[in-house]
Amino acid sequence: MHPSTPTTAPSTAATTSRRTARPSRRAWAWTGVAAGVLGIVSIQASMALSANWEAVAGDAEAVVTDLGGRTGTLLLFHTTTIVCALLLLVFAAGLRRRLDAQAPAGSLLPTVAAWGLVLTSVAGLLGSGLDTQFMFAVTEPSTMVVESGAFYSDWVATIPWLWVGAGLAGVSLGLAALRHGAAPRWIGVVGLALGGIALLAGVSPFQYLAGFVAPVWLLVTALGFALGDRR
């Protein structure tokens, strides 16, 4: 009997399978792109909800009345904030898998990067957490305690801006990319630059300023993985 000649069919099939699966492996990055866009819109909507303090002069009833005329913006804020929070979890999982593939075994950087984004997701969840209670109630101030409504105005203008976790994720990604080659070098530089700014802002007394920078980092980074990452 002659030994059977190994066939190349399984190898070819495996190669075809990998090629077919490759686009789906980029889906996590496109999810990050969507999260970045929504994060920017969320921050802009939050800014649009800020009370005109010169007009209301610390008057709780005036604050609620001012907020009651912005139901459409409240709806936009709620939707973009909560969807962004959910998409961040997918991007976090994909980023950890991507970094784990190249980082040294046992490195903490992929896990820290992922958990930083999870922390940001939680901030978005909490930032939109009072919407159900106040989003429509502010149109009828007589049905609510106006001081609570005024507090809600401060809540939506502060909590959703707590993107410090994304800053930590950016710095962790930057270190993984530049020290271990776990991601393209330019993505690492962007992570250290924008992520570092967001992280420093987040640990300062003006922590909400991280909301200006971190969503931009997320969008640029996710686009980089979606369009320019060859691994």
TORPA-4810 file (N, C-alpha, C, O; in nm, 3 decimals):
<nodes>
NODE_1_0.084_-0.120_0.000_0.000_0.000_0.000_0.088_0.125_0.000_0.192_0.130_0.065_M
NODE_2_0.044_0.221_-0.072_0.119_0.347_-0.078_0.051_0.448_0.011_-0.072_0.457_0.015_H
NODE_3_0.132_0.526_0.085_0.071_0.629_0.172_-0.004_0.731_0.088_0.041_0.771_-0.020_P
NODE_4_-0.115_0.770_0.138_-0.197_0.866_0.063_-0.128_1.000_0.058_-0.064_1.043_0.154_S
NODE_5_-0.143_1.066_-0.053_-0.082_1.199_-0.071_-0.169_1.303_-0.004_-0.289_1.311_-0.030_T
NODE_6_-0.109_1.384_0.084_-0.189_1.486_0.153_-0.254_1.580_0.054_-0.191_1.625_-0.041_P
NODE_7_-0.375_1.607_0.075_-0.447_1.698_-0.014_-0.434_1.841_0.036_-0.421_1.864_0.156_T
NODE_8_-0.438_1.936_-0.056_-0.425_2.078_-0.020_-0.562_2.141_-0.003_-0.572_2.261_0.026_T
NODE_9_-0.667_2.063_-0.020_-0.802_2.119_-0.012_-0.832_2.182_0.123_-0.884_2.293_0.128_A
NODE_10_-0.799_2.112_0.236_-0.829_2.174_0.366_-0.757_2.307_0.384_-0.812_2.404_0.437_P
NODE_11_-0.627_2.310_0.337_-0.552_2.434_0.350_-0.617_2.545_0.270_-0.631_2.658_0.317_S
NODE_12_-0.657_2.510_0.145_-0.722_2.609_0.061_-0.851_2.655_0.123_-0.883_2.774_0.121_T
NODE_13_-0.927_2.560_0.179_-1.054_2.594_0.242_-1.032_2.684_0.362_-1.107_2.779_0.385_A
NODE_14_-0.926_2.652_0.439_-0.898_2.735_0.557_-0.859_2.876_0.516_-0.900_2.974_0.579_A
NODE_15_-0.778_2.885_0.407_-0.738_3.018_0.359_-0.858_3.097_0.313_-0.872_3.216_0.344_T
NODE_16_-0.947_3.028_0.238_-1.068_3.095_0.191_-1.153_3.140_0.308_-1.211_3.249_0.306_T
NODE_17_-1.160_3.054_0.411_-1.240_3.087_0.528_-1.185_3.210_0.599_-1.260_3.298_0.642_S
NODE_18_-1.050_3.216_0.609_-0.990_3.331_0.675_-1.015_3.458_0.596_-1.042_3.564_0.653_R
NODE_19_-1.005_3.448_0.462_-1.029_3.565_0.379_-1.173_3.611_0.390_-1.202_3.731_0.390_R
NODE_20_-1.263_3.515_0.399_-1.405_3.549_0.412_-1.433_3.615_0.547_-1.516_3.705_0.556_T
NODE_21_-1.363_3.568_0.652_-1.389_3.618_0.786_-1.323_3.753_0.811_-1.360_3.823_0.906_A
NODE_22_-1.224_3.792_0.726_-1.150_3.912_0.755_-1.236_4.038_0.767_-1.215_4.115_0.860_R
NODE_23_-1.333_4.062_0.675_-1.415_4.182_0.691_-1.488_4.186_0.824_-1.502_4.292_0.885_P
NODE_24_-1.537_4.070_0.870_-1.610_4.068_0.996_-1.519_4.102_1.113_-1.565_4.152_1.215_S
NODE_25_-1.388_4.074_1.098_-1.294_4.108_1.203_-1.270_4.258_1.211_-1.215_4.308_1.309_R
NODE_26_-1.311_4.330_1.108_-1.303_4.476_1.112_-1.431_4.537_1.166_-1.435_4.658_1.190_R
NODE_27_-1.535_4.459_1.185_-1.664_4.514_1.227_-1.652_4.586_1.360_-1.718_4.687_1.382_A
NODE_28_-1.568_4.534_1.450_-1.551_4.598_1.581_-1.496_4.740_1.565_-1.532_4.830_1.640_W
NODE_29_-1.407_4.758_1.465_-1.349_4.890_1.442_-1.454_4.987_1.388_-1.458_5.103_1.429_A
NODE_30_-1.539_4.940_1.297_-1.646_5.026_1.244_-1.746_5.059_1.354_-1.807_5.166_1.354_W
NODE_31_-1.764_4.967_1.447_-1.848_4.996_1.563_-1.789_5.112_1.643_-1.862_5.198_1.692_T
NODE_32_-1.656_5.113_1.655_-1.589_5.223_1.723_-1.605_5.355_1.649_-1.619_5.460_1.712_G
NODE_33_-1.604_5.350_1.517_-1.628_5.471_1.437_-1.765_5.528_1.469_-1.780_5.647_1.494_V
NODE_34_-1.865_5.440_1.469_-2.002_5.485_1.502_-2.008_5.541_1.644_-2.073_5.643_1.667_A
NODE_35_-1.941_5.475_1.738_-1.940_5.523_1.876_-1.874_5.660_1.886_-1.919_5.746_1.962_A
NODE_36_-1.766_5.681_1.810_-1.699_5.810_1.812_-1.787_5.921_1.760_-1.794_6.029_1.819_G
NODE_37_-1.856_5.895_1.649_-1.947_5.996_1.593_-2.059_6.027_1.692_-2.090_6.143_1.717_V
NODE_38_-2.119_5.923_1.747_-2.228_5.943_1.843_-2.179_6.012_1.969_-2.251_6.093_2.028_L
NODE_39_-2.057_5.982_2.011_-2.001_6.049_2.127_-1.987_6.199_2.105_-2.016_6.278_2.194_G
NODE_40_-1.942_6.236_1.987_-1.929_6.379_1.955_-2.066_6.445_1.952_-2.083_6.555_2.004_I
NODE_41_-2.163_6.379_1.890_-2.299_6.435_1.885_-2.357_6.447_2.025_-2.423_6.545_2.057_V
NODE_42_-2.333_6.346_2.108_-2.382_6.348_2.246_-2.328_6.469_2.322_-2.402_6.538_2.392_S
NODE_43_-2.198_6.494_2.308_-2.137_6.608_2.377_-2.195_6.740_2.325_-2.224_6.830_2.403_I
NODE_44_-2.213_6.749_2.194_-2.269_6.871_2.137_-2.413_6.893_2.184_-2.454_7.005_2.213_Q
NODE_45_-2.490_6.784_2.192_-2.628_6.794_2.241_-2.629_6.837_2.388_-2.713_6.916_2.429_A
NODE_46_-2.536_6.783_2.466_-2.526_6.822_2.606_-2.495_6.971_2.619_-2.551_7.040_2.704_S
NODE_47_-2.406_7.020_2.534_-2.374_7.163_2.536_-2.497_7.246_2.503_-2.519_7.352_2.562_M
NODE_48_-2.577_7.196_2.408_-2.696_7.270_2.367_-2.801_7.274_2.478_-2.891_7.358_2.476_A
NODE_49_-2.790_7.182_2.575_-2.885_7.178_2.685_-2.844_7.266_2.802_-2.919_7.281_2.899_L
NODE_50_-2.727_7.324_2.794_-2.680_7.408_2.904_-2.773_7.528_2.921_-2.815_7.591_2.824_S
NODE_51_-2.803_7.558_3.045_-2.893_7.670_3.074_-2.825_7.803_3.045_-2.703_7.818_3.060_A
NODE_52_-2.904_7.898_3.005_-2.855_8.034_2.985_-2.851_8.102_3.123_-2.949_8.160_3.168_N
NODE_53_-2.735_8.091_3.188_-2.727_8.135_3.328_-2.748_8.285_3.345_-2.791_8.329_3.451_W
NODE_54_-2.718_8.362_3.244_-2.743_8.506_3.253_-2.893_8.535_3.259_-2.937_8.632_3.320_E
NODE_55_-2.970_8.447_3.194_-3.115_8.469_3.190_-3.184_8.409_3.313_-3.278_8.468_3.366_A
NODE_56_-3.137_8.292_3.358_-3.208_8.225_3.468_-3.158_8.270_3.605_-3.230_8.261_3.704_V
NODE_57_-3.033_8.318_3.610_-2.977_8.374_3.734_-2.997_8.284_3.856_-3.030_8.332_3.964_A
NODE_58_-2.976_8.153_3.839_-2.985_8.061_3.950_-3.125_8.030_3.997_-3.143_7.970_4.103_G
NODE_59_-3.225_8.071_3.921_-3.366_8.046_3.955_-3.404_7.907_3.906_-3.406_7.882_3.786_D
NODE_60_-3.433_7.814_3.999_-3.461_7.675_3.962_-3.579_7.665_3.866_-3.573_7.589_3.769_A
NODE_61_-3.684_7.740_3.891_-3.801_7.733_3.803_-3.767_7.784_3.664_-3.814_7.730_3.564_E
NODE_62_-3.685_7.889_3.657_-3.644_7.942_3.528_-3.556_7.842_3.453_-3.564_7.831_3.331_A
NODE_63_-3.471_7.769_3.527_-3.385_7.667_3.465_-3.472_7.559_3.401_-3.447_7.519_3.287_V
NODE_64_-3.573_7.511_3.474_-3.660_7.406_3.422_-3.740_7.456_3.301_-3.756_7.384_3.203_V
NODE_65_-3.789_7.579_3.309_-3.864_7.636_3.197_-3.776_7.645_3.073_-3.820_7.616_2.962_T
NODE_66_-3.651_7.686_3.094_-3.556_7.694_2.983_-3.531_7.557_2.923_-3.525_7.543_2.801_D
NODE_67_-3.517_7.456_3.008_-3.491_7.319_2.962_-3.614_7.259_2.895_-3.601_7.176_2.805_L
NODE_68_-3.733_7.301_2.939_-3.856_7.244_2.885_-3.879_7.275_2.739_-3.957_7.207_2.673_G
NODE_69_-3.813_7.376_2.687_-3.827_7.408_2.545_-3.730_7.335_2.456_-3.716_7.368_2.338_G
NODE_70_-3.660_7.236_2.510_-3.556_7.166_2.433_-3.579_7.014_2.432_-3.484_6.936_2.440_R
NODE_71_-3.704_6.974_2.422_-3.735_6.831_2.424_-3.665_6.755_2.311_-3.615_6.645_2.331_T
NODE_72_-3.662_6.815_2.193_-3.596_6.750_2.079_-3.449_6.725_2.105_-3.396_6.619_2.073_G
NODE_73_-3.383_6.824_2.163_-3.241_6.809_2.197_-3.221_6.704_2.305_-3.124_6.628_2.302_T
NODE_74_-3.313_6.700_2.401_-3.307_6.597_2.505_-3.318_6.457_2.446_-3.246_6.366_2.486_L
NODE_75_-3.409_6.441_2.351_-3.424_6.311_2.285_-3.298_6.274_2.208_-3.253_6.159_2.212_L
NODE_76_-3.240_6.372_2.139_-3.116_6.347_2.065_-3.004_6.310_2.162_-2.928_6.216_2.138_L
NODE_77_-2.994_6.384_2.271_-2.891_6.355_2.371_-2.906_6.215_2.427_-2.809_6.140_2.435_F
NODE_78_-3.029_6.180_2.465_-3.050_6.048_2.525_-3.013_5.936_2.428_-2.941_5.843_2.464_H
NODE_79_-3.061_5.945_2.305_-3.039_5.837_2.208_-2.891_5.821_2.175_-2.839_5.709_2.177_T
NODE_80_-2.825_5.931_2.144_-2.684_5.921_2.106_-2.597_5.876_2.223_-2.501_5.801_2.204_T
NODE_81_-2.629_5.921_2.342_-2.547_5.886_2.459_-2.558_5.738_2.492_-2.457_5.672_2.516_T
NODE_82_-2.680_5.685_2.493_-2.696_5.545_2.533_-2.649_5.450_2.423_-2.594_5.344_2.454_I
NODE_83_-2.671_5.484_2.297_-2.623_5.397_2.189_-2.471_5.398_2.186_-2.408_5.294_2.165_V
NODE_84_-2.411_5.515_2.206_-2.265_5.524_2.214_-2.213_5.435_2.327_-2.114_5.364_2.309_C
NODE_85_-2.278_5.439_2.442_-2.235_5.358_2.556_-2.237_5.209_2.522_-2.146_5.135_2.562_A
NODE_86_-2.338_5.166_2.450_-2.348_5.025_2.413_-2.242_4.986_2.310_-2.180_4.880_2.320_L
NODE_87_-2.221_5.071_2.211_-2.123_5.041_2.106_-1.981_5.041_2.162_-1.895_4.968_2.113_L
NODE_88_-1.957_5.122_2.263_-1.824_5.124_2.325_-1.785_4.988_2.380_-1.667_4.951_2.378_L
NODE_89_-1.882_4.912_2.429_-1.851_4.779_2.482_-1.802_4.684_2.373_-1.712_4.604_2.395_L
NODE_90_-1.862_4.695_2.255_-1.819_4.612_2.142_-1.678_4.652_2.099_-1.593_4.567_2.076_V
NODE_91_-1.655_4.783_2.089_-1.523_4.829_2.049_-1.418_4.789_2.152_-1.306_4.751_2.116_F
NODE_92_-1.453_4.796_2.279_-1.360_4.757_2.385_-1.320_4.611_2.371_-1.203_4.576_2.384_A
NODE_93_-1.419_4.525_2.345_-1.388_4.382_2.329_-1.299_4.358_2.207_-1.205_4.279_2.213_A
NODE_94_-1.330_4.427_2.097_-1.249_4.411_1.976_-1.108_4.464_1.994_-1.013_4.404_1.946_G
NODE_95_-1.095_4.577_2.063_-0.962_4.634_2.086_-0.877_4.541_2.171_-0.758_4.523_2.145_L
NODE_96_-0.937_4.484_2.272_-0.860_4.392_2.355_-0.813_4.272_2.274_-0.698_4.230_2.286_R
NODE_97_-0.902_4.216_2.191_-0.863_4.102_2.108_-0.751_4.141_2.013_-0.657_4.064_1.992_R
NODE_98_-0.762_4.261_1.954_-0.661_4.307_1.858_-0.526_4.325_1.927_-0.424_4.285_1.872_R
NODE_99_-0.524_4.384_2.044_-0.397_4.406_2.113_-0.340_4.276_2.168_-0.219_4.257_2.169_L
NODE_100_-0.427_4.188_2.215_-0.381_4.059_2.267_-0.306_3.979_2.160_-0.216_3.901_2.192_D
NODE_101_-0.344_3.998_2.035_-0.283_3.922_1.926_-0.137_3.958_1.905_-0.061_3.877_1.853_A
NODE_102_-0.094_4.079_1.945_0.042_4.124_1.921_0.120_4.157_2.048_0.243_4.152_2.049_Q
NODE_103_0.049_4.190_2.155_0.118_4.227_2.279_0.181_4.104_2.343_0.138_3.992_2.316_A
NODE_104_0.284_4.123_2.427_0.346_4.009_2.494_0.244_3.934_2.581_0.152_3.995_2.636_P
NODE_105_0.262_3.805_2.593_0.173_3.726_2.676_0.174_3.779_2.818_0.280_3.805_2.875_A
NODE_106_0.055_3.795_2.875_0.045_3.842_3.012_0.047_3.993_3.027_0.038_4.043_3.139_G
NODE_107_0.058_4.067_2.916_0.059_4.213_2.926_-0.075_4.264_2.977_-0.181_4.214_2.937_S
NODE_108_-0.071_4.363_3.064_-0.193_4.421_3.119_-0.252_4.528_3.029_-0.368_4.567_3.047_L
NODE_109_-0.176_4.576_2.932_-0.220_4.690_2.851_-0.351_4.664_2.775_-0.437_4.752_2.774_L
NODE_110_-0.369_4.547_2.710_-0.497_4.525_2.641_-0.616_4.528_2.736_-0.722_4.582_2.703_P
NODE_111_-0.599_4.470_2.854_-0.710_4.469_2.951_-0.739_4.608_3.005_-0.855_4.646_3.019_T
NODE_112_-0.634_4.685_3.034_-0.654_4.821_3.084_-0.723_4.907_2.979_-0.813_4.985_3.011_V
NODE_113_-0.682_4.892_2.853_-0.745_4.969_2.745_-0.894_4.936_2.735_-0.977_5.026_2.721_A
NODE_114_-0.926_4.808_2.741_-1.066_4.767_2.731_-1.148_4.818_2.849_-1.259_4.868_2.831_A
NODE_115_-1.094_4.806_2.969_-1.168_4.849_3.087_-1.183_5.000_3.093_-1.280_5.051_3.150_W
NODE_116_-1.088_5.073_3.037_-1.104_5.218_3.028_-1.225_5.256_2.947_-1.298_5.349_2.982_G
NODE_117_-1.249_5.184_2.838_-1.367_5.210_2.755_-1.495_5.164_2.825_-1.600_5.227_2.810_L
NODE_118_-1.486_5.055_2.900_-1.602_5.012_2.978_-1.640_5.119_3.079_-1.758_5.147_3.099_V
NODE_119_-1.540_5.179_3.143_-1.565_5.287_3.239_-1.636_5.404_3.171_-1.727_5.464_3.228_L
NODE_120_-1.593_5.437_3.050_-1.658_5.544_2.975_-1.801_5.508_2.940_-1.890_5.593_2.944_T
NODE_121_-1.823_5.383_2.906_-1.958_5.336_2.876_-2.049_5.352_2.997_-2.164_5.394_2.984_S
NODE_122_-1.997_5.319_3.114_-2.076_5.333_3.236_-2.111_5.479_3.262_-2.223_5.510_3.304_V
NODE_123_-2.016_5.569_3.236_-2.043_5.713_3.254_-2.155_5.758_3.161_-2.240_5.838_3.200_A
NODE_124_-2.156_5.707_3.037_-2.264_5.741_2.944_-2.397_5.686_2.990_-2.500_5.752_2.979_G
NODE_125_-2.395_5.563_3.041_-2.518_5.502_3.091_-2.575_5.584_3.207_-2.695_5.611_3.211_L
NODE_126_-2.489_5.623_3.299_-2.534_5.704_3.412_-2.573_5.845_3.368_-2.668_5.903_3.420_L
NODE_127_-2.500_5.898_3.272_-2.530_6.032_3.224_-2.668_6.044_3.164_-2.730_6.150_3.171_G
NODE_128_-2.716_5.936_3.105_-2.851_5.936_3.046_-2.953_5.871_3.138_-3.069_5.853_3.101_S
NODE_129_-2.910_5.836_3.259_-2.995_5.758_3.348_-3.114_5.830_3.407_-3.211_5.766_3.448_G
NODE_130_-3.109_5.963_3.411_-3.221_6.038_3.465_-3.317_6.087_3.358_-3.416_6.154_3.388_L
NODE_131_-3.290_6.055_3.234_-3.371_6.108_3.124_-3.517_6.067_3.134_-3.607_6.150_3.114_D
NODE_132_-3.542_5.942_3.164_-3.680_5.894_3.173_-3.761_5.973_3.275_-3.880_5.999_3.256_T
NODE_133_-3.695_6.010_3.384_-3.764_6.081_3.492_-3.796_6.227_3.457_-3.898_6.281_3.499_Q
NODE_134_-3.706_6.289_3.378_-3.718_6.434_3.359_-3.741_6.480_3.215_-3.785_6.593_3.193_F
NODE_135_-3.712_6.396_3.118_-3.710_6.440_2.979_-3.840_6.505_2.935_-3.838_6.606_2.864_M
NODE_136_-3.953_6.449_2.976_-4.083_6.506_2.939_-4.144_6.585_3.055_-4.228_6.672_3.034_F
NODE_137_-4.102_6.553_3.177_-4.157_6.623_3.293_-4.119_6.771_3.291_-4.194_6.854_3.342_A
NODE_138_-4.002_6.805_3.233_-3.960_6.944_3.234_-4.053_7.033_3.151_-4.050_7.156_3.164_V
NODE_139_-4.136_6.972_3.066_-4.231_7.053_2.988_-4.350_7.095_3.072_-4.427_7.183_3.034_T
NODE_140_-4.367_7.031_3.189_-4.475_7.066_3.281_-4.417_7.080_3.422_-4.431_6.989_3.503_E
NODE_141_-4.353_7.193_3.450_-4.284_7.210_3.579_-4.374_7.190_3.701_-4.324_7.159_3.809_P
NODE_142_-4.504_7.207_3.684_-4.594_7.191_3.799_-4.602_7.047_3.847_-4.649_7.023_3.959_S
NODE_143_-4.559_6.952_3.766_-4.567_6.810_3.802_-4.441_6.760_3.871_-4.431_6.641_3.902_T
NODE_144_-4.345_6.847_3.897_-4.218_6.802_3.951_-4.165_6.905_4.051_-4.212_7.018_4.057_M
NODE_145_-4.066_6.863_4.127_-3.995_6.953_4.216_-3.892_7.026_4.130_-3.800_6.965_4.076_V
NODE_146_-3.907_7.156_4.119_-3.825_7.230_4.023_-3.677_7.226_4.059_-3.592_7.232_3.970_V
NODE_147_-3.645_7.215_4.187_-3.504_7.205_4.226_-3.442_7.076_4.171_-3.325_7.074_4.134_E
NODE_148_-3.523_6.969_4.166_-3.475_6.844_4.107_-3.451_6.861_3.958_-3.353_6.810_3.903_S
NODE_149_-3.540_6.934_3.892_-3.523_6.959_3.750_-3.399_7.042_3.722_-3.330_7.020_3.622_G
NODE_150_-3.370_7.138_3.810_-3.249_7.218_3.794_-3.125_7.132_3.812_-3.025_7.149_3.741_A
NODE_151_-3.132_7.039_3.908_-3.020_6.945_3.927_-3.001_6.859_3.803_-2.887_6.831_3.764_F
NODE_152_-3.110_6.817_3.741_-3.102_6.737_3.618_-3.029_6.813_3.509_-2.952_6.755_3.432_Y
NODE_153_-3.052_6.944_3.501_-2.982_7.026_3.403_-2.831_7.018_3.423_-2.755_7.010_3.326_S
NODE_154_-2.787_7.020_3.549_-2.644_7.006_3.578_-2.595_6.865_3.547_-2.483_6.846_3.500_D
NODE_155_-2.680_6.767_3.574_-2.642_6.626_3.554_-2.607_6.598_3.409_-2.501_6.542_3.379_W
NODE_156_-2.696_6.636_3.317_-2.673_6.606_3.176_-2.562_6.693_3.118_-2.511_6.665_3.009_V
NODE_157_-2.524_6.798_3.190_-2.416_6.884_3.142_-2.280_6.844_3.199_-2.179_6.907_3.168_A
NODE_158_-2.277_6.739_3.281_-2.152_6.700_3.347_-2.119_6.552_3.333_-2.014_6.517_3.280_T
NODE_159_-2.207_6.465_3.378_-2.176_6.322_3.386_-2.142_6.261_3.249_-2.046_6.184_3.242_I
NODE_160_-2.214_6.290_3.142_-2.180_6.228_3.013_-2.045_6.274_2.958_-1.994_6.217_2.862_P
NODE_161_-1.987_6.377_3.018_-1.858_6.428_2.973_-1.740_6.353_3.037_-1.625_6.383_3.006_W
NODE_162_-1.768_6.258_3.123_-1.661_6.190_3.197_-1.599_6.080_3.110_-1.623_5.961_3.130_L
NODE_163_-1.519_6.123_3.014_-1.453_6.034_2.921_-1.310_6.001_2.964_-1.228_5.961_2.881_W
NODE_164_-1.280_6.018_3.091_-1.144_5.994_3.138_-1.101_5.850_3.113_-0.984_5.823_3.087_V
NODE_165_-1.196_5.756_3.122_-1.162_5.616_3.096_-1.111_5.595_2.954_-1.021_5.514_2.931_G
NODE_166_-1.169_5.668_2.858_-1.121_5.658_2.720_-0.979_5.715_2.709_-0.899_5.666_2.630_A
NODE_167_-0.950_5.818_2.789_-0.813_5.869_2.792_-0.715_5.763_2.839_-0.607_5.749_2.783_G
NODE_168_-0.754_5.688_2.942_-0.671_5.578_2.990_-0.655_5.472_2.882_-0.546_5.417_2.864_L
NODE_169_-0.763_5.445_2.810_-0.756_5.347_2.700_-0.660_5.394_2.592_-0.582_5.315_2.539_A
NODE_170_-0.665_5.524_2.560_-0.575_5.577_2.458_-0.430_5.566_2.497_-0.346_5.528_2.415_G
NODE_171_-0.398_5.597_2.622_-0.260_5.587_2.669_-0.214_5.441_2.670_-0.101_5.412_2.631_V
NODE_172_-0.300_5.352_2.714_-0.265_5.209_2.716_-0.242_5.158_2.574_-0.147_5.083_2.549_S
NODE_173_-0.327_5.198_2.482_-0.309_5.160_2.342_-0.178_5.216_2.288_-0.105_5.147_2.218_L
NODE_174_-0.149_5.342_2.323_-0.025_5.402_2.276_0.097_5.327_2.325_0.191_5.305_2.248_G
NODE_175_0.098_5.288_2.451_0.211_5.214_2.505_0.223_5.077_2.439_0.333_5.031_2.407_L
NODE_176_0.108_5.012_2.418_0.111_4.880_2.353_0.164_4.889_2.210_0.235_4.800_2.163_A
NODE_177_0.128_4.998_2.142_0.171_5.014_2.003_0.319_5.050_1.993_0.390_4.992_1.911_A
NODE_178_0.365_5.144_2.075_0.501_5.194_2.062_0.605_5.104_2.129_0.718_5.095_2.084_L
NODE_179_0.565_5.038_2.237_0.661_4.951_2.307_0.661_4.809_2.253_0.765_4.744_2.252_R
NODE_180_0.546_4.761_2.210_0.535_4.621_2.172_0.492_4.599_2.027_0.481_4.485_1.983_H
NODE_181_0.466_4.706_1.952_0.423_4.690_1.814_0.287_4.625_1.802_0.258_4.559_1.702_G
NODE_182_0.203_4.642_1.903_0.072_4.576_1.905_-0.030_4.644_1.816_-0.139_4.591_1.795_A
NODE_183_0.002_4.761_1.762_-0.087_4.835_1.673_0.002_4.926_1.588_0.118_4.947_1.622_A
NODE_184_-0.050_4.980_1.478_0.029_5.073_1.396_0.085_5.187_1.480_0.020_5.236_1.572_P
NODE_185_0.206_5.227_1.447_0.277_5.326_1.530_0.201_5.459_1.538_0.195_5.521_1.644_R
NODE_186_0.143_5.502_1.425_0.075_5.632_1.427_-0.048_5.629_1.518_-0.082_5.729_1.580_W
NODE_187_-0.113_5.513_1.525_-0.226_5.500_1.617_-0.177_5.512_1.761_-0.246_5.568_1.847_I
NODE_188_-0.059_5.457_1.788_-0.002_5.470_1.921_0.030_5.615_1.956_0.007_5.658_2.069_G
NODE_189_0.083_5.689_1.858_0.115_5.830_1.882_-0.012_5.909_1.911_-0.016_5.992_2.002_V
NODE_190_-0.117_5.883_1.833_-0.246_5.950_1.855_-0.300_5.914_1.993_-0.355_5.999_2.063_V
NODE_191_-0.284_5.788_2.031_-0.333_5.744_2.162_-0.263_5.816_2.276_-0.327_5.860_2.372_G
NODE_192_-0.131_5.828_2.266_-0.057_5.896_2.372_-0.088_6.045_2.375_-0.096_6.105_2.483_L
NODE_193_-0.107_6.106_2.256_-0.132_6.250_2.250_-0.273_6.284_2.297_-0.290_6.352_2.399_A
NODE_194_-0.374_6.238_2.224_-0.512_6.272_2.258_-0.557_6.200_2.385_-0.625_6.259_2.469_L
NODE_195_-0.519_6.073_2.398_-0.554_6.000_2.518_-0.490_6.062_2.641_-0.551_6.070_2.747_G
NODE_196_-0.364_6.106_2.626_-0.296_6.168_2.737_-0.362_6.299_2.780_-0.374_6.326_2.900_G
NODE_197_-0.405_6.379_2.682_-0.475_6.504_2.714_-0.605_6.474_2.788_-0.636_6.537_2.889_I
NODE_198_-0.681_6.376_2.736_-0.808_6.340_2.800_-0.785_6.287_2.941_-0.863_6.315_3.033_A
NODE_199_-0.679_6.209_2.959_-0.649_6.153_3.091_-0.611_6.263_3.189_-0.658_6.265_3.303_L
NODE_200_-0.526_6.355_3.146_-0.486_6.464_3.233_-0.605_6.554_3.268_-0.620_6.597_3.382_L
NODE_201_-0.690_6.580_3.168_-0.809_6.660_3.195_-0.901_6.588_3.294_-0.960_6.649_3.382_A
NODE_202_-0.911_6.456_3.277_-1.000_6.378_3.362_-0.959_6.372_3.507_-1.045_6.365_3.595_G
NODE_203_-0.829_6.376_3.533_-0.783_6.370_3.672_-0.774_6.509_3.733_-0.747_6.523_3.853_V
NODE_204_-0.797_6.611_3.653_-0.795_6.748_3.704_-0.933_6.784_3.760_-1.028_6.709_3.739_S
NODE_205_-0.945_6.897_3.830_-1.077_6.940_3.878_-1.175_6.971_3.766_-1.295_6.982_3.789_P
NODE_206_-1.123_6.986_3.644_-1.208_7.013_3.528_-1.224_6.886_3.445_-1.203_6.887_3.323_F
NODE_207_-1.260_6.777_3.512_-1.258_6.645_3.450_-1.350_6.631_3.330_-1.324_6.550_3.240_Q
NODE_208_-1.458_6.709_3.327_-1.551_6.698_3.215_-1.487_6.741_3.083_-1.540_6.708_2.976_Y
NODE_209_-1.374_6.816_3.087_-1.310_6.860_2.964_-1.260_6.743_2.881_-1.233_6.758_2.761_L
NODE_210_-1.247_6.626_2.943_-1.208_6.507_2.867_-1.309_6.478_2.758_-1.275_6.415_2.657_A
NODE_211_-1.434_6.522_2.777_-1.537_6.499_2.677_-1.515_6.571_2.546_-1.572_6.533_2.444_G
NODE_212_-1.432_6.675_2.548_-1.399_6.744_2.424_-1.302_6.664_2.338_-1.310_6.668_2.215_F
NODE_213_-1.211_6.592_2.403_-1.099_6.530_2.333_-1.119_6.382_2.304_-1.093_6.336_2.193_V
NODE_214_-1.166_6.307_2.405_-1.169_6.161_2.394_-1.257_6.108_2.280_-1.215_6.013_2.214_A
NODE_215_-1.376_6.164_2.254_-1.453_6.112_2.141_-1.381_6.129_2.008_-1.395_6.046_1.917_P
NODE_216_-1.303_6.237_1.995_-1.224_6.257_1.873_-1.115_6.151_1.864_-1.092_6.095_1.757_V
NODE_217_-1.049_6.122_1.978_-0.951_6.012_1.979_-1.015_5.882_1.936_-0.959_5.808_1.855_W
NODE_218_-1.132_5.853_1.989_-1.201_5.729_1.956_-1.230_5.720_1.807_-1.207_5.617_1.745_L
NODE_219_-1.281_5.828_1.750_-1.316_5.829_1.608_-1.192_5.809_1.521_-1.194_5.726_1.429_L
NODE_220_-1.085_5.882_1.548_-0.962_5.870_1.468_-0.902_5.731_1.482_-0.860_5.671_1.382_V
NODE_221_-0.898_5.680_1.603_-0.839_5.549_1.628_-0.920_5.438_1.561_-0.863_5.349_1.497_T
NODE_222_-1.051_5.443_1.575_-1.135_5.341_1.514_-1.124_5.345_1.363_-1.120_5.240_1.299_A
NODE_223_-1.120_5.465_1.304_-1.101_5.476_1.159_-0.967_5.417_1.117_-0.956_5.352_1.014_L
NODE_224_-0.864_5.441_1.200_-0.733_5.385_1.170_-0.734_5.234_1.166_-0.675_5.174_1.076_G
NODE_225_-0.801_5.171_1.263_-0.810_5.025_1.262_-0.899_4.975_1.149_-0.871_4.870_1.090_F
NODE_226_-1.005_5.048_1.117_-1.098_5.003_1.014_-1.040_5.014_0.874_-1.065_4.928_0.790_A
NODE_227_-0.964_5.119_0.851_-0.917_5.146_0.715_-0.767_5.118_0.693_-0.727_5.081_0.583_L
NODE_228_-0.687_5.136_0.796_-0.545_5.129_0.774_-0.472_5.016_0.842_-0.352_5.000_0.821_G
NODE_229_-0.540_4.937_0.922_-0.474_4.827_0.994_-0.470_4.705_0.904_-0.574_4.658_0.859_D
NODE_230_-0.352_4.655_0.879_-0.335_4.542_0.787_-0.327_4.407_0.857_-0.312_4.304_0.791_R
NODE_231_-0.336_4.406_0.988_-0.323_4.278_1.060_-0.458_4.219_1.092_-0.466_4.112_1.151_R
</nodes>
